[in-house]
Amino acid sequence: MKYDVFIAGGGTSGCACAYMCAKLGLKTLLIEKNNFLGGLMTGGLVVPVMNSSDNTINCEYYKKLVSSAKKFNAQITYKDKNEGWFNPEILKIVLDDILSENCIKENLDILFETTIQSIETCDKKISKVILNSNLLSLPIVSKYFVDATGSGEFSILAGCQIIKDVDQNQQNSLRFILDNVDFNKFEKFLLNLEDDENITNTYRSDVDTNGEFHFTTASTWNQETLWKLDKYLKKAIKEGLLLEHDRAYFQIFSVAGSSNKVAFNCPRIAQFKNNPYMSSNELIEGRKAIWRLFNFVRKYFPGFENAQICNIASQTGKREENRIKTRYYYTKEDLLSSKTFKNKVLTSSYGIDVHTNDKNSSIINISKAYELPIESLISADLDNLFVIGKPIGVDFYAHSALRVQKSCMSMGEAVAKYIFNLHC
């Protein structure tokens, strides 16, 4: 089969790229190893989308996602005007719907449960990929290739270089959702608990939330902030209900389109890039931690007495994996100085956000608006390969700011437009 654009990975950035490529009339193939689209937004339960600059560019796809999710009652707009509060399960259906529209599907093929068997290169270009799909080997020829795998596995298989600039790793998360929570009881508890709007806040609006009550609250073991929930976590540790590490990071959100579901951005689990045995053991420990946290909230949070686990993420929430060497190596200094570029793919103000495993060592940095150039999305080793989403060519600290979903969608859309201009 011959295509104009081949995209490996149907996650946050891959879907944006596929949508825009197809809309621009490029014959496109999108492959996904799971049987659904969305990546960490759906399989990883990573909602809501983190808020960033209102002045960003290449956000047509994001606006389409918001409006389409609204039609399925899978989206709300929160009090900070963040439109990216989604329902992760219904989002799977929303993404299918977006990429099945007549103007899109005529130019787009999607293969689920499909992986890469091999990649052929010649004269600094990818010439062919061989796919594994339903026990079949499918040869694919394309003019341009896009790595949206999140891990950079496509680029690595093609022989591209990996950036190794620090020994530090971001911590992973294994998210989960509880249902059957009594929001009326929990609302009273929350409003009496915390008066710091930066930590705990609630919102109800007939327009933005369809009259539903929504909220978020958090606690960490970083002591520069007074976390009101921490006293409950410490008490549970003394009782043996939790372990000390369970209080490292605790964050919960309500879920769009639901009046009784709560999404947990925890527990944290360690990342072992080069040790699959340790990584697998961490997942086991993560599910044990989910059980502890489940019993903790049922005991200490009014409204959670009859809660039940309804979803454990099928994908590990990996904040950072492999970063691929690109034509321009974008750094923390570029970000903090708000360096400008001729061919920018996005603007954002989401700050440096490093999650570590040590107390009082995580970094959250509020940033001025910054830009990212297209050259940080073009492989340094192969002329027809682009990388979008997490594998982009930036340093560790810049990556911690650029990894958020809204920026990843802009990357996917920008690469599609760049390829279209090259193709024409």
N, C-alpha and C positions, 0 to 999 in steps of 0.2 A: 504494500500500500504506500502511496505517495501523499505527502502533506506539505503545506507551507510551514506549519509550526507544530512541533511536538512538545507537549508539556508533561513532565513527570511529577505527579503529585496533585491531588485534587483538594488541597487544604485551603487555608485563608488566602494566600497569594495566588495559588494555582487556579482557583475558580475565577478570581478577578481577571487574570490574564486570559483564560479561556473565553470568558464572556466578551471581553473587548476585542480579542483577535477575531472571533466569529462575527461580532457585530460589524467589524471593519471589512469583512468579506474574505478573510484569510482561512483557507482550509486547515482545520485544526484537529489534532487528536489529543485528548486529555486522558491519561491513565491514572488509576488510583488503586492502591493495594487493598483498601477496605471495600466493603460493599455499600458505602455511602460517601458523600462529599462533606467537606467542612473541616476535616482535620481536627485540630485541637478545639475549635469552636464547638464541634459536635461530639466527636469521640473522646476528646479530653475534657469536656464540660467547662471550657474556659470562657465563661461569660460573667459579667458583661464586658464589652469592648472598653478598654481604658480610654478615657477622654484625652484629647490632645488639642492642637491648634484648630481654631475655627477657620483659619485662612489657608488651609492646605489645598493642594492641587491634586489632579488625577483622582477625584473622589466620585466620579459618576457611578461606578459599580457599587460603592458603599451606599450611596443614596438609593440606588435600585434595591439593594438588600434590605434597607430600612423600610422602604415603602412596600415591598413584597411581603416581608415578615409581618407588617401591620395587618395586611389582608388576612393572614392566617392566625391573627390574635397571638402572635409570637414575638411581639416587640412592644416596649414602652419607652417613653422618654423620661429620664429621671430629673430631679429638681435642679441639677447642675447643667441641664439641657443636653445631657449625653443621650443620644438617640440609640445607642448600641446595647441596650438591655434586651437580650434575646432569650427565647426558650430553646435550649440546645437540641432537644429531641425533635421538635417541630421544625427546627432550622434545616434538618436533613431533607424534609419535604419541600421547604421553601427553596433550597438550592436546586433541587431537581426541577422545580417549577421554573425558576429563572433561566436555567440552561436548556429548557425544553421549549421555550418560546419560538415561534415560527422563524423569526429573523435570526435566531441564534442556532437552532438545531440544524438548519440547512447547511451550515458551514462547520458544525462541530460534531465529532464522534467522541463518545465516552466509553472507556473500557474499565469496568470495575474488576476487583480481585485479579489484578494484572501487575506483574513485576518485570524488572529488567533482567534478561538472561545474559546479554553481552552487548558491547558497544564497539563499533568499528570506526577508526579515525584515519584520516589521510590528509597530508599537507595542512596541518593545524586546523582541521575541521572534522566534525563528526559526519560520517557518511551514511551510517546505517545503525539501527538498534534492533536487537532481537528480543522479542517479548515472550514471557510465559503467561498464557491465559487459558484457563480451563484445560490444562495439559497439552495445549497447542503451542508451537513455536511460530511466532508471527514476525516476519521481517518488515521493518518500517523504514522508509526513506523520507527525509524531510530536509527543507532548506535551513530552518532554524530550530534550535533546541532550547528548552527552558527547564532548569532544575528548580522545582518547587517542592522538593521532598522534605524540607525542614532539616534533615540531617546532612544534606549535601552528598548523599550516597550516589546519586547519578553522576555528579561531577567527579567524585573520587573513582568510581568505576571507569570513567573515561580517561583517567590518568592525570587529573588536575591536582595542583599543589594545595595543601591545607595551611592555613595561617596558624602559627603556634607562637603567640606573643606573651602569654602568661600561663602559670601552672594552676591558676585559680579556676574553679568551676562554679556556675550557678547551681543552686539547689533545685531539684525537681519537685513537682507536686503530684499527688494522686487524688484528684477531686472526687467528690461524691455528692449526692442529693438525697435529702430526706423529704418525705411527704407526710400528710396527715398532721401538720402543725397548726395549732390554733392561733391564728394571727391576732385575734382580739386580745387574748391573754398576753401574748408576747409583746404586743405594741405597748401595753401599759408598763411592762417590765423595762423595755428599752427606754421609754420616755422618762422613767424615774431613775435610770441608771447613769446616763451620760449627758453632759451638757456641752461637750466639745463636738461641734458640727464636723470637724475634720476627721473624727474617729467614728462617731455614730450619728447617723441621720436617717430620717424617714420622709416619705412623700406620698401624698394621695391627691389625685387630680382627676376630675371628670374627663378632661381632654387628654392629658398626657398618659395617664395610667388606667383609663376606663373605670375610674372610681376605686380601683384596687389599692390596698395598702402595700407599699414597698419600702425596703430598708437595706441598710448595710451597717455592719459594725466589725470591729477587729481588736486584736491584742497580740503583741509579740513580747519576746523576752528582752528586747532592746530597751534599756531603762532611761533613755533620754526623754521618753514620753510616759506620762502617767496613764496607764491603761486600766480602766475601771473593771474590765472583765478579768484582769489578771488575778484578783483575789479569789475568784471562784476556781480558776485553774490551779492555783497553788493549794487551795483547800482539797481539791480532788486528788492532787498528787500525794498529799499527806495521808489521805484515806486509801491510797493504792489504786484509785480508779483510773488515774492517768500516770504517765511517766514524765520525768522532767523535760524530755525532748518534745513532748506534745505541746508545751506552751511556747515553743520556738516561734510559731507563726499560726495564728488562728484568725480566719476571716470568713464571714458569711454574707450572702446576698439573697434577697428574694428573687423569684424567677418570673419572668414576663408571662402573662396569660395564666397565672396560677394564684390561687388564694390560700394555698397550704404547703407549697414547696419551698425549701431552703437549700441553696447551693453553697457548698463548703470549698473554699480555696485553701485546702489543707487536707491531709498532713503533708509536711515537707519530707522528702526522702533524698538521700545522698545520691550523687551522680558518679558513676564509674564508667568513663568512656571506653576504657580498654580492658574491662573485666566483666564479661557477660554473666559470669557466675554470681559476682557480687551484686550486679544490677538486678538480676532475677530475685536474689534474696531480699533486696530492698523492696521489691514489689510485695513480697509476702509480708514483710514487716509493715509496709504501708497499709495493707488491708487489716492487719492486727490493730494498727493505730486508728483506723476508721471505726472499728468496733468499740475501741475505748472512747473515742470522741462521741460516738452515738450514745453510749450509756451515760457519758458525762452530761450532755445537753438534756437528756431525758430526766436526769435527776435535778439539775441546777437551773434550767431555763423554764419558767412558766410557759405553758403552751406546747411544750415538746413531750409531754408525758406519754402521749400515744403515737409519737412519730415512728416512722418506719423507713428503713433504707430502701430506696426505690431505684437507685442508679449508682454504680461505681464506674468511673471512667474506664473505657476500653483502651485508651491511649494515655501513656505517661505524659504529664505536663512538663516537657523539657524546655526550659527557658533558653538554653544555648547548647548547641552540639558542635558541629564542625563548621568552620568558616573558610570559604574558598578564596584563593588568591585571585584578585581581579585587577583590572587595568589601573584603578586608583584605590589606594589603601586609605580609607577614611578613618580619622582618629578622633579621640576625645577632644583634642585641641581644636580640630575643625568644628566640632559640635559646639563647644563652649564659646568659641570666638564668633559663632554665627557666620562662618565663612560662606560666601556666595559662589554659585557655579552657573556656568552658561547653560548646561543641559541638566537642570534639576528635575528629579522625579517626585519629590514631595517636600512639603514644609511641615514641621511639627514643633511642639513645645514640650512633649513628654520628656521628663528628665532622666538622668542616669539612675538606674534602679537595679542594684546588685543584691541578690539574696544569698547570704552566706550561712554556714552552719555554726558559726561562732557567735556568742553573745556580744551585743553592742558593736557589731562589725558590718552590718548591712549598710548599704549606701543608698540614700534617696536624695537626688539633687534636682531642685526646681530649675528649669532651664529657660533661657530666652529662645525665641524661634530660631530654627536652624534648617538647613537644606541638605539634601543628599544628591550627589551627581549620578548620572546614568553609568558613568565609567566604573562605579563601585558594584555594578550589576552585570558587567561584561567580563567573562573569563579572561584571565591573562594568558592562558595556555591554548585555548581553542576559540577561533574567531567567530564561530556561529553558535556559541553557547552562552546563555544568560543564566544568572542565578538570582532568585527572588525569595523574599521571606528571610528566614533565619540564616541561611548559608552565605549571606552577602559578605563582600570584602571589606570589613571594618574591624577596628580593634575591639577588645573585650568590653571596654567601658562604653564606647559609642554604641556597640551592639545592644547593651542593656537598655538603652533608650529607644533604639530603632526597631526592636523585636516585636513591638505591640501590634495588634491586629490591624488597626486603621492604617498604620504606615505600611504594613505588608500588602494590604489591598492596593494602596497607591503604587507600590513597586510593580505589582502584577499588571496594573492598568497601564503604567508608563512604559513598561517593556513591550506590551502589545502595540502601543502607538509608535514606539521607536522601530520595531520590526516592520510595521506597516509602511513607514517612510522609507526604510531600506528596500523593501520589496517593490515599492513603486518606482 
